[in-house]
């Protein structure tokens, strides 16, 4: 992987982490729709990170979106 590609991967990972942290904060505050959006954004940055799907699955479950929660689990 050349330097530019690695920089881009690092940028995406940093963005994903920022989105995840914002999602966790929103989840803790009970803002589930907002948390769901942040977790989805995080997944879009790094779709191969299983822990992000767990966060979104938990949020979907709390929103009573059972099928969506099951798909992410």
C-alpha positions, 0 to 999 in steps of 0.5 A: 500500500503506498503512502497516499492509500495508507493515509486515506485508510488512517483518515477513514479509521479516524473518522469511523472512531469519531462517529462511533464516539458520537454515537455512543454519547447519543446512545447514552443520552437516549438519542437513539435515532441520532446514535443510529445515524452516527453508527451507520456513518462509522460503518460506512467508513470502516465496514469490516469492523464487527464492533460497529455493527454490534453498536448499531444492532443494539440501537436498532433493538432499542428502537424496536427495529428487530429485523434490522437489529438481527441483520446487524448482529 
